[in-house]
Amino acid sequence: MLNTQLPGLYILEDEVKGRGVYCSEDILEGSTIELCPVIILPPQDTQMIHATALHDYYFIWDRGIKSSCIALGYGSLYNHSDNANAEFLNDYESNMIRILAIADIPAHQEICINYISKDEEEFTLWFENK
């Protein structure tokens, strides 16, 4: 059976950012933090998601056909940082989002991703980055 998440991941509530993902153990750069199965939303659902509470939790899946997805596990709970210590990669073959450490992450430090991937730099965030 495939282990989909590092042991020791947990959620904490932050007054400003809401829920965020942390780990009770140090994480080394290059480690896979989590493999998140996804629920893929077709283009018509992607258009409607903007009027729902799920707007803050979805990922762009296939920009060509304008589909999106909701990441299961802790996937949709990682907060944004311009100085992220992790990144997300869409794994289209397995229908998962991979969360990978791009820096060493000390135990009990929040794990953050940059919501704007390297190939989406023309996009802007829908919230003020703090």
N, CA, C and O atoms as a GROMACS GRO file, in nm:
protein
  520
    1MET      N    1   0.084  -0.119   0.000
    1MET     CA    2   0.000   0.000   0.000
    1MET      C    3   0.089   0.125   0.000
    1MET      O    4   0.187   0.133   0.074
    2LEU      N    5   0.054   0.219  -0.081
    2LEU     CA    6   0.130   0.344  -0.095
    2LEU      C    7   0.102   0.436   0.022
    2LEU      O    8  -0.014   0.466   0.052
    3ASN      N    9   0.209   0.482   0.091
    3ASN     CA   10   0.193   0.580   0.197
    3ASN      C   11   0.174   0.716   0.131
    3ASN      O   12   0.260   0.761   0.056
    4THR      N   13   0.062   0.780   0.158
    4THR     CA   14   0.029   0.903   0.087
    4THR      C   15   0.065   1.030   0.163
    4THR      O   16   0.044   1.140   0.113
    5GLN      N   17   0.119   1.015   0.286
    5GLN     CA   18   0.143   1.133   0.367
    5GLN      C   19   0.255   1.104   0.467
    5GLN      O   20   0.262   0.994   0.523
    6LEU      N   21   0.342   1.201   0.489
    6LEU     CA   22   0.444   1.185   0.592
    6LEU      C   23   0.377   1.166   0.727
    6LEU      O   24   0.275   1.229   0.756
    7PRO      N   25   0.433   1.080   0.811
    7PRO     CA   26   0.379   1.070   0.947
    7PRO      C   27   0.401   1.203   1.020
    7PRO      O   28   0.501   1.271   0.997
    8GLY      N   29   0.309   1.238   1.106
    8GLY     CA   30   0.326   1.357   1.188
    8GLY      C   31   0.265   1.484   1.131
    8GLY      O   32   0.275   1.589   1.194
    9LEU      N   33   0.203   1.479   1.014
    9LEU     CA   34   0.136   1.599   0.962
    9LEU      C   35   0.015   1.630   1.049
    9LEU      O   36  -0.056   1.539   1.094
   10TYR      N   37  -0.008   1.758   1.073
   10TYR     CA   38  -0.124   1.798   1.152
   10TYR      C   39  -0.168   1.938   1.109
   10TYR      O   40  -0.096   2.010   1.041
   11ILE      N   41  -0.288   1.973   1.151
   11ILE     CA   42  -0.351   2.101   1.115
   11ILE      C   43  -0.357   2.190   1.239
   11ILE      O   44  -0.391   2.144   1.348
   12LEU      N   45  -0.322   2.318   1.221
   12LEU     CA   46  -0.340   2.418   1.325
   12LEU      C   47  -0.420   2.534   1.268
   12LEU      O   48  -0.414   2.563   1.148
   13GLU      N   49  -0.494   2.599   1.354
   13GLU     CA   50  -0.573   2.716   1.314
   13GLU      C   51  -0.492   2.843   1.341
   13GLU      O   52  -0.438   2.860   1.450
   14ASP      N   53  -0.484   2.931   1.242
   14ASP     CA   54  -0.419   3.060   1.255
   14ASP      C   55  -0.528   3.167   1.246
   14ASP      O   56  -0.616   3.157   1.161
   15GLU      N   57  -0.522   3.269   1.332
   15GLU     CA   58  -0.626   3.371   1.334
   15GLU      C   59  -0.639   3.447   1.202
   15GLU      O   60  -0.748   3.488   1.164
   16VAL      N   61  -0.527   3.465   1.131
   16VAL     CA   62  -0.529   3.541   1.007
   16VAL      C   63  -0.550   3.450   0.886
   16VAL      O   64  -0.636   3.478   0.802
   17LYS      N   65  -0.473   3.341   0.876
   17LYS     CA   66  -0.475   3.257   0.757
   17LYS      C   67  -0.573   3.141   0.764
   17LYS      O   68  -0.599   3.076   0.662
   18GLY      N   69  -0.628   3.113   0.880
   18GLY     CA   70  -0.716   2.997   0.893
   18GLY      C   71  -0.633   2.871   0.917
   18GLY      O   72  -0.524   2.878   0.975
   19ARG      N   73  -0.684   2.758   0.872
   19ARG     CA   74  -0.614   2.632   0.895
   19ARG      C   75  -0.489   2.624   0.810
   19ARG      O   76  -0.484   2.675   0.698
   20GLY      N   77  -0.387   2.559   0.865
   20GLY     CA   78  -0.262   2.537   0.793
   20GLY      C   79  -0.204   2.402   0.829
   20GLY      O   80  -0.243   2.341   0.928
   21VAL      N   81  -0.110   2.356   0.748
   21VAL     CA   82  -0.051   2.223   0.764
   21VAL      C   83   0.088   2.236   0.826
   21VAL      O   84   0.168   2.321   0.785
   22TYR      N   85   0.116   2.152   0.923
   22TYR     CA   86   0.244   2.147   0.995
   22TYR      C   87   0.287   2.002   1.007
   22TYR      O   88   0.210   1.911   0.977
   23CYS      N   89   0.411   1.980   1.052
   23CYS     CA   90   0.459   1.845   1.076
   23CYS      C   91   0.534   1.841   1.208
   23CYS      O   92   0.607   1.934   1.241
   24SER      N   93   0.515   1.734   1.282
   24SER     CA   94   0.581   1.721   1.412
   24SER      C   95   0.728   1.678   1.398
   24SER      O   96   0.801   1.678   1.497
   25GLU      N   97   0.771   1.643   1.279
   25GLU     CA   98   0.909   1.601   1.251
   25GLU      C   99   0.972   1.698   1.152
   25GLU      O  100   0.902   1.763   1.075
   26ASP      N  101   1.106   1.708   1.154
   26ASP     CA  102   1.177   1.783   1.050
   26ASP      C  103   1.151   1.718   0.915
   26ASP      O  104   1.139   1.595   0.905
   27ILE      N  105   1.144   1.799   0.811
   27ILE     CA  106   1.127   1.749   0.674
   27ILE      C  107   1.247   1.797   0.593
   27ILE      O  108   1.281   1.915   0.595
   28LEU      N  109   1.311   1.705   0.523
   28LEU     CA  110   1.428   1.738   0.444
   28LEU      C  111   1.388   1.786   0.305
   28LEU      O  112   1.291   1.736   0.246
   29GLU      N  113   1.462   1.882   0.252
   29GLU     CA  114   1.441   1.929   0.115
   29GLU      C  115   1.439   1.809   0.021
   29GLU      O  116   1.522   1.719   0.034
   30GLY      N  117   1.346   1.808  -0.072
   30GLY     CA  118   1.334   1.700  -0.169
   30GLY      C  119   1.237   1.591  -0.127
   30GLY      O  120   1.203   1.504  -0.206
   31SER      N  121   1.193   1.595  -0.001
   31SER     CA  122   1.101   1.492   0.049
   31SER      C  123   0.961   1.512  -0.008
   31SER      O  124   0.916   1.624  -0.030
   32THR      N  125   0.894   1.400  -0.033
   32THR     CA  126   0.752   1.406  -0.065
   32THR      C  127   0.676   1.419   0.066
   32THR      O  128   0.688   1.334   0.154
   33ILE      N  129   0.600   1.526   0.079
   33ILE     CA  130   0.524   1.551   0.201
   33ILE      C  131   0.390   1.480   0.195
   33ILE      O  132   0.346   1.418   0.292
   34GLU      N  133   0.325   1.488   0.079
   34GLU     CA  134   0.193   1.427   0.067
   34GLU      C  135   0.161   1.401  -0.079
   34GLU      O  136   0.199   1.478  -0.168
   35LEU      N  137   0.090   1.291  -0.104
   35LEU     CA  138   0.030   1.261  -0.233
   35LEU      C  139  -0.120   1.275  -0.213
   35LEU      O  140  -0.182   1.198  -0.140
   36CYS      N  141  -0.178   1.374  -0.278
   36CYS     CA  142  -0.319   1.407  -0.256
   36CYS      C  143  -0.404   1.360  -0.374
   36CYS      O  144  -0.389   1.414  -0.484
   37PRO      N  145  -0.491   1.262  -0.355
   37PRO     CA  146  -0.586   1.229  -0.461
   37PRO      C  147  -0.671   1.353  -0.491
   37PRO      O  148  -0.692   1.436  -0.402
   38VAL      N  149  -0.719   1.364  -0.612
   38VAL     CA  150  -0.798   1.482  -0.649
   38VAL      C  151  -0.935   1.442  -0.703
   38VAL      O  152  -0.953   1.334  -0.758
   39ILE      N  153  -1.029   1.532  -0.685
   39ILE     CA  154  -1.159   1.523  -0.751
   39ILE      C  155  -1.154   1.626  -0.863
   39ILE      O  156  -1.148   1.747  -0.837
   40ILE      N  157  -1.157   1.578  -0.986
   40ILE     CA  158  -1.146   1.667  -1.102
   40ILE      C  159  -1.283   1.725  -1.136
   40ILE      O  160  -1.383   1.654  -1.144
   41LEU      N  161  -1.284   1.857  -1.155
   41LEU     CA  162  -1.407   1.928  -1.189
   41LEU      C  163  -1.402   1.970  -1.336
   41LEU      O  164  -1.304   2.029  -1.379
   42PRO      N  165  -1.506   1.940  -1.412
   42PRO     CA  166  -1.508   1.981  -1.553
   42PRO      C  167  -1.519   2.133  -1.565
   42PRO      O  168  -1.548   2.201  -1.466
   43PRO      N  169  -1.496   2.186  -1.685
   43PRO     CA  170  -1.497   2.332  -1.704
   43PRO      C  171  -1.622   2.401  -1.651
   43PRO      O  172  -1.612   2.509  -1.592
   44GLN      N  173  -1.741   2.343  -1.672
   44GLN     CA  174  -1.863   2.411  -1.626
   44GLN      C  175  -1.867   2.420  -1.473
   44GLN      O  176  -1.917   2.518  -1.419
   45ASP      N  177  -1.815   2.319  -1.402
   45ASP     CA  178  -1.809   2.326  -1.256
   45ASP      C  179  -1.701   2.424  -1.210
   45ASP      O  180  -1.716   2.492  -1.109
   46THR      N  181  -1.592   2.431  -1.286
   46THR     CA  182  -1.486   2.525  -1.254
   46THR      C  183  -1.538   2.668  -1.260
   46THR      O  184  -1.501   2.751  -1.177
   47GLN      N  185  -1.622   2.699  -1.358
   47GLN     CA  186  -1.679   2.833  -1.367
   47GLN      C  187  -1.767   2.863  -1.246
   47GLN      O  188  -1.767   2.976  -1.196
   48MET      N  189  -1.842   2.764  -1.199
   48MET     CA  190  -1.934   2.785  -1.087
   48MET      C  191  -1.863   2.792  -0.952
   48MET      O  192  -1.916   2.850  -0.858
   49ILE      N  193  -1.745   2.734  -0.940
   49ILE     CA  194  -1.676   2.726  -0.811
   49ILE      C  195  -1.646   2.864  -0.754
   49ILE      O  196  -1.635   2.881  -0.632
   50HIS      N  197  -1.633   2.963  -0.840
   50HIS     CA  198  -1.602   3.098  -0.795
   50HIS      C  199  -1.713   3.159  -0.710
   50HIS      O  200  -1.687   3.253  -0.634
   51ALA      N  201  -1.833   3.108  -0.720
   51ALA     CA  202  -1.945   3.159  -0.641
   51ALA      C  203  -1.970   3.073  -0.517
   51ALA      O  204  -2.075   3.086  -0.453
   52THR      N  205  -1.876   2.986  -0.483
   52THR     CA  206  -1.894   2.897  -0.368
   52THR      C  207  -1.779   2.913  -0.268
   52THR      O  208  -1.679   2.979  -0.297
   53ALA      N  209  -1.795   2.853  -0.152
   53ALA     CA  210  -1.690   2.854  -0.050
   53ALA      C  211  -1.568   2.773  -0.094
   53ALA      O  212  -1.461   2.790  -0.037
   54LEU      N  213  -1.584   2.687  -0.192
   54LEU     CA  214  -1.471   2.607  -0.241
   54LEU      C  215  -1.371   2.688  -0.323
   54LEU      O  216  -1.264   2.639  -0.357
   55HIS      N  217  -1.407   2.812  -0.357
   55HIS     CA  218  -1.318   2.896  -0.437
   55HIS      C  219  -1.178   2.904  -0.377
   55HIS      O  220  -1.080   2.906  -0.451
   56ASP      N  221  -1.166   2.910  -0.246
   56ASP     CA  222  -1.036   2.923  -0.180
   56ASP      C  223  -0.960   2.792  -0.168
   56ASP      O  224  -0.849   2.790  -0.114
   57TYR      N  225  -1.016   2.683  -0.217
   57TYR     CA  226  -0.955   2.552  -0.195
   57TYR      C  227  -0.927   2.471  -0.322
   57TYR      O  228  -0.882   2.357  -0.313
   58TYR      N  229  -0.953   2.528  -0.438
   58TYR     CA  230  -0.936   2.448  -0.560
   58TYR      C  231  -0.802   2.478  -0.626
   58TYR      O  232  -0.738   2.580  -0.601
   59PHE      N  233  -0.760   2.386  -0.713
   59PHE     CA  234  -0.640   2.400  -0.795
   59PHE      C  235  -0.680   2.398  -0.941
   59PHE      O  236  -0.776   2.330  -0.978
   60ILE      N  237  -0.608   2.471  -1.024
   60ILE     CA  238  -0.625   2.456  -1.169
   60ILE      C  239  -0.566   2.320  -1.205
   60ILE      O  240  -0.455   2.287  -1.163
   61TRP      N  241  -0.640   2.242  -1.282
   61TRP     CA  242  -0.593   2.109  -1.319
   61TRP      C  243  -0.542   2.108  -1.463
   61TRP      O  244  -0.424   2.082  -1.487
   62ASP      N  245  -0.627   2.136  -1.557
   62ASP     CA  246  -0.588   2.137  -1.699
   62ASP      C  247  -0.626   2.273  -1.756
   62ASP      O  248  -0.743   2.299  -1.786
   63ARG      N  249  -0.526   2.359  -1.769
   63ARG     CA  250  -0.552   2.495  -1.818
   63ARG      C  251  -0.608   2.494  -1.960
   63ARG      O  252  -0.685   2.582  -1.996
   64GLY      N  253  -0.570   2.395  -2.040
   64GLY     CA  254  -0.615   2.388  -2.179
   64GLY      C  255  -0.766   2.375  -2.191
   64GLY      O  256  -0.828   2.441  -2.275
   65ILE      N  257  -0.826   2.291  -2.106
   65ILE     CA  258  -0.972   2.274  -2.113
   65ILE      C  259  -1.044   2.347  -1.999
   65ILE      O  260  -1.166   2.340  -1.986
   66LYS      N  261  -0.965   2.416  -1.915
   66LYS     CA  262  -1.017   2.496  -1.804
   66LYS      C  263  -1.088   2.411  -1.698
   66LYS      O  264  -1.193   2.447  -1.647
   67SER      N  265  -1.025   2.295  -1.667
   67SER     CA  266  -1.077   2.213  -1.558
   67SER      C  267  -1.001   2.246  -1.430
   67SER      O  268  -0.895   2.310  -1.434
   68SER      N  269  -1.055   2.204  -1.319
   68SER     CA  270  -0.992   2.228  -1.190
   68SER      C  271  -1.005   2.103  -1.106
   68SER      O  272  -1.057   2.001  -1.153
   69CYS      N  273  -0.956   2.110  -0.981
   69CYS     CA  274  -0.971   1.995  -0.893
   69CYS      C  275  -0.970   2.041  -0.748
   69CYS      O  276  -0.923   2.149  -0.714
   70ILE      N  277  -1.024   1.955  -0.665
   70ILE     CA  278  -1.015   1.970  -0.520
   70ILE      C  279  -0.919   1.861  -0.474
   70ILE      O  280  -0.938   1.743  -0.504
   71ALA      N  281  -0.816   1.900  -0.400
   71ALA     CA  282  -0.719   1.804  -0.348
   71ALA      C  283  -0.771   1.748  -0.216
   71ALA      O  284  -0.813   1.824  -0.128
   72LEU      N  285  -0.769   1.617  -0.204
   72LEU     CA  286  -0.811   1.552  -0.081
   72LEU      C  287  -0.692   1.541   0.015
   72LEU      O  288  -0.585   1.596  -0.013
   73GLY      N  289  -0.710   1.471   0.125
   73GLY     CA  290  -0.607   1.473   0.228
   73GLY      C  291  -0.598   1.614   0.282
   73GLY      O  292  -0.700   1.681   0.300
   74TYR      N  293  -0.476   1.660   0.308
   74TYR     CA  294  -0.456   1.798   0.352
   74TYR      C  295  -0.432   1.892   0.234
   74TYR      O  296  -0.409   2.011   0.254
   75GLY      N  297  -0.436   1.841   0.112
   75GLY     CA  298  -0.395   1.915  -0.006
   75GLY      C  299  -0.452   2.054  -0.022
   75GLY      O  300  -0.380   2.146  -0.060
   76SER      N  301  -0.579   2.071   0.005
   76SER     CA  302  -0.642   2.202  -0.014
   76SER      C  303  -0.629   2.291   0.109
   76SER      O  304  -0.687   2.400   0.113
   77LEU      N  305  -0.552   2.247   0.210
   77LEU     CA  306  -0.537   2.325   0.332
   77LEU      C  307  -0.399   2.389   0.347
   77LEU      O  308  -0.374   2.461   0.444
   78TYR      N  309  -0.308   2.363   0.253
   78TYR     CA  310  -0.177   2.428   0.260
   78TYR      C  311  -0.195   2.576   0.228
   78TYR      O  312  -0.259   2.611   0.129
   79ASN      N  313  -0.139   2.661   0.311
   79ASN     CA  314  -0.149   2.805   0.289
   79ASN      C  315  -0.043   2.853   0.190
   79ASN      O  316   0.055   2.784   0.162
   80HIS      N  317  -0.067   2.972   0.138
   80HIS     CA  318   0.023   3.035   0.041
   80HIS      C  319   0.136   3.110   0.112
   80HIS      O  320   0.118   3.165   0.221
   81SER      N  321   0.252   3.111   0.048
   81SER     CA  322   0.360   3.201   0.086
   81SER      C  323   0.441   3.234  -0.038
   81SER      O  324   0.467   3.147  -0.121
   82ASP      N  325   0.481   3.361  -0.052
   82ASP     CA  326   0.571   3.397  -0.160
   82ASP      C  327   0.708   3.333  -0.139
   82ASP      O  328   0.783   3.314  -0.234
   83ASN      N  329   0.739   3.300  -0.014
   83ASN     CA  330   0.865   3.233   0.022
   83ASN      C  331   0.834   3.090   0.066
   83ASN      O  332   0.871   3.047   0.175
   84ALA      N  333   0.765   3.018  -0.020
   84ALA     CA  334   0.718   2.883   0.012
   84ALA      C  335   0.834   2.788   0.044
   84ALA      O  336   0.944   2.802  -0.008
   85ASN      N  337   0.806   2.692   0.132
   85ASN     CA  338   0.904   2.588   0.162
   85ASN      C  339   0.864   2.455   0.099
   85ASN      O  340   0.932   2.354   0.116
   86ALA      N  341   0.753   2.455   0.025
   86ALA     CA  342   0.706   2.337  -0.047
   86ALA      C  343   0.645   2.382  -0.179
   86ALA      O  344   0.616   2.500  -0.199
   87GLU      N  345   0.626   2.286  -0.269
   87GLU     CA  346   0.561   2.316  -0.397
   87GLU      C  347   0.462   2.205  -0.428
   87GLU      O  348   0.469   2.095  -0.373
   88PHE      N  349   0.370   2.236  -0.517
   88PHE     CA  350   0.275   2.134  -0.562
   88PHE      C  351   0.301   2.103  -0.709
   88PHE      O  352   0.335   2.192  -0.788
   89LEU      N  353   0.284   1.978  -0.743
   89LEU     CA  354   0.298   1.934  -0.882
   89LEU      C  355   0.177   1.850  -0.917
   89LEU      O  356   0.142   1.758  -0.844
   90ASN      N  357   0.112   1.881  -1.029
   90ASN     CA  358   0.000   1.801  -1.076
   90ASN      C  359   0.055   1.673  -1.139
   90ASN      O  360   0.136   1.679  -1.232
   91ASP      N  361   0.011   1.559  -1.089
   91ASP     CA  362   0.049   1.429  -1.144
   91ASP      C  363  -0.072   1.377  -1.221
   91ASP      O  364  -0.162   1.316  -1.164
   92TYR      N  365  -0.072   1.402  -1.352
   92TYR     CA  366  -0.188   1.370  -1.435
   92TYR      C  367  -0.206   1.220  -1.454
   92TYR      O  368  -0.319   1.174  -1.472
   93GLU      N  369  -0.098   1.144  -1.451
   93GLU     CA  370  -0.109   0.998  -1.470
   93GLU      C  371  -0.181   0.931  -1.354
   93GLU      O  372  -0.259   0.838  -1.375
   94SER      N  373  -0.156   0.977  -1.232
   94SER     CA  374  -0.218   0.914  -1.116
   94SER      C  375  -0.333   0.996  -1.057
   94SER      O  376  -0.391   0.957  -0.956
   95ASN      N  377  -0.367   1.108  -1.120
   95ASN     CA  378  -0.473   1.198  -1.069
   95ASN      C  379  -0.448   1.235  -0.923
   95ASN      O  380  -0.533   1.218  -0.836
   96MET      N  381  -0.328   1.287  -0.900
   96MET     CA  382  -0.289   1.333  -0.767
   96MET      C  383  -0.214   1.464  -0.778
   96MET      O  384  -0.160   1.499  -0.883
   97ILE      N  385  -0.213   1.536  -0.667
   97ILE     CA  386  -0.124   1.650  -0.653
   97ILE      C  387  -0.015   1.608  -0.554
   97ILE      O  388  -0.044   1.558  -0.446
   98ARG      N  389   0.109   1.628  -0.594
   98ARG     CA  390   0.223   1.594  -0.508
   98ARG      C  391   0.268   1.721  -0.437
   98ARG      O  392   0.287   1.825  -0.500
   99ILE      N  393   0.285   1.712  -0.306
   99ILE     CA  394   0.338   1.822  -0.227
   99ILE      C  395   0.482   1.784  -0.190
   99ILE      O  396   0.504   1.684  -0.122
  100LEU      N  397   0.578   1.865  -0.235
  100LEU     CA  398   0.720   1.834  -0.218
  100LEU      C  399   0.790   1.946  -0.143
  100LEU      O  400   0.760   2.064  -0.164
  101ALA      N  401   0.882   1.910  -0.055
  101ALA     CA  402   0.961   2.009   0.019
  101ALA      C  403   1.067   2.067  -0.074
  101ALA      O  404   1.142   1.993  -0.136
  102ILE      N  405   1.073   2.201  -0.085
  102ILE     CA  406   1.177   2.266  -0.166
  102ILE      C  407   1.281   2.332  -0.078
  102ILE      O  408   1.370   2.402  -0.127
  103ALA      N  409   1.270   2.309   0.052
  103ALA     CA  410   1.367   2.356   0.151
  103ALA      C  411   1.354   2.265   0.272
  103ALA      O  412   1.254   2.196   0.288
  104ASP      N  413   1.454   2.264   0.355
  104ASP     CA  414   1.441   2.194   0.483
  104ASP      C  415   1.333   2.266   0.564
  104ASP      O  416   1.330   2.389   0.569
  105ILE      N  417   1.245   2.189   0.627
  105ILE     CA  418   1.136   2.247   0.706
  105ILE      C  419   1.149   2.194   0.848
  105ILE      O  420   1.129   2.074   0.872
  106PRO      N  421   1.181   2.282   0.943
  106PRO     CA  422   1.192   2.236   1.082
  106PRO      C  423   1.057   2.190   1.137
  106PRO      O  424   0.952   2.237   1.092
  107ALA      N  425   1.061   2.099   1.232
  107ALA     CA  426   0.939   2.052   1.297
  107ALA      C  427   0.858   2.170   1.350
  107ALA      O  428   0.915   2.266   1.403
  108HIS      N  429   0.728   2.163   1.335
  108HIS     CA  430   0.630   2.259   1.386
  108HIS      C  431   0.631   2.394   1.314
  108HIS      O  432   0.569   2.489   1.360
  109GLN      N  433   0.701   2.403   1.200
  109GLN     CA  434   0.692   2.522   1.114
  109GLN      C  435   0.585   2.495   1.010
  109GLN      O  436   0.572   2.382   0.962
  110GLU      N  437   0.507   2.597   0.976
  110GLU     CA  438   0.402   2.576   0.877
  110GLU      C  439   0.462   2.539   0.742
  110GLU      O  440   0.564   2.594   0.700
  111ILE      N  441   0.396   2.446   0.675
  111ILE     CA  442   0.433   2.406   0.539
  111ILE      C  443   0.348   2.490   0.445
  111ILE      O  444   0.225   2.480   0.447
  112CYS      N  445   0.413   2.571   0.362
  112CYS     CA  446   0.340   2.660   0.270
  112CYS      C  447   0.383   2.635   0.127
  112CYS      O  448   0.497   2.598   0.100
  113ILE      N  449   0.290   2.655   0.036
  113ILE     CA  450   0.317   2.646  -0.107
  113ILE      C  451   0.289   2.783  -0.169
  113ILE      O  452   0.218   2.865  -0.112
  114ASN      N  453   0.346   2.805  -0.287
  114ASN     CA  454   0.311   2.924  -0.364
  114ASN      C  455   0.194   2.884  -0.452
  114ASN      O  456   0.207   2.794  -0.535
  115TYR      N  457   0.080   2.949  -0.436
  115TYR     CA  458  -0.039   2.913  -0.512
  115TYR      C  459  -0.022   2.935  -0.662
  115TYR      O  460  -0.094   2.876  -0.742
  116ILE      N  461   0.072   3.018  -0.699
  116ILE     CA  462   0.097   3.045  -0.841
  116ILE      C  463   0.217   2.960  -0.883
  116ILE      O  464   0.330   2.987  -0.843
  117SER      N  465   0.191   2.857  -0.962
  117SER     CA  466   0.300   2.768  -1.004
  117SER      C  467   0.391   2.838  -1.104
  117SER      O  468   0.358   2.944  -1.157
  118LYS      N  469   0.506   2.778  -1.128
  118LYS     CA  470   0.607   2.839  -1.215
  118LYS      C  471   0.556   2.867  -1.356
  118LYS      O  472   0.601   2.961  -1.420
  119ASP      N  473   0.462   2.785  -1.403
  119ASP     CA  474   0.410   2.807  -1.539
  119ASP      C  475   0.283   2.892  -1.540
  119ASP      O  476   0.215   2.901  -1.642
  120GLU      N  477   0.250   2.955  -1.427
  120GLU     CA  478   0.131   3.040  -1.418
  120GLU      C  479   0.164   3.179  -1.367
  120GLU      O  480   0.079   3.244  -1.306
  121GLU      N  481   0.284   3.226  -1.389
  121GLU     CA  482   0.328   3.352  -1.330
  121GLU      C  483   0.246   3.473  -1.374
  121GLU      O  484   0.255   3.578  -1.310
  122GLU      N  485   0.167   3.460  -1.480
  122GLU     CA  486   0.085   3.573  -1.523
  122GLU      C  487  -0.040   3.588  -1.436
  122GLU      O  488  -0.109   3.690  -1.446
  123PHE      N  489  -0.070   3.489  -1.351
  123PHE     CA  490  -0.188   3.496  -1.264
  123PHE      C  491  -0.158   3.579  -1.140
  123PHE      O  492  -0.043   3.594  -1.100
  124THR      N  493  -0.263   3.633  -1.082
  124THR     CA  494  -0.250   3.706  -0.956
  124THR      C  495  -0.337   3.639  -0.851
  124THR      O  496  -0.434   3.570  -0.883
  125LEU      N  497  -0.302   3.660  -0.727
  125LEU     CA  498  -0.379   3.603  -0.616
  125LEU      C  499  -0.509   3.680  -0.597
  125LEU      O  500  -0.516   3.798  -0.628
  126TRP      N  501  -0.609   3.614  -0.546
  126TRP     CA  502  -0.740   3.674  -0.524
  126TRP      C  503  -0.752   3.734  -0.384
  126TRP      O  504  -0.860   3.778  -0.345
  127PHE      N  505  -0.642   3.736  -0.309
  127PHE     CA  506  -0.643   3.791  -0.174
  127PHE      C  507  -0.515   3.868  -0.153
  127PHE      O  508  -0.418   3.852  -0.227
  128GLU      N  509  -0.514   3.952  -0.050
  128GLU     CA  510  -0.393   4.027  -0.018
  128GLU      C  511  -0.298   3.936   0.058
  128GLU      O  512  -0.335   3.880   0.161
  129ASN      N  513  -0.177   3.922   0.008
  129ASN     CA  514  -0.078   3.834   0.069
  129ASN      C  515  -0.020   3.899   0.193
  129ASN      O  516   0.031   4.011   0.187
  130LYS      N  517  -0.028   3.828   0.305
  130LYS     CA  518   0.024   3.883   0.431
  130LYS      C  519   0.140   3.802   0.481
  130LYS      O  520   0.197   3.833   0.586
   0.00000   0.00000   0.00000
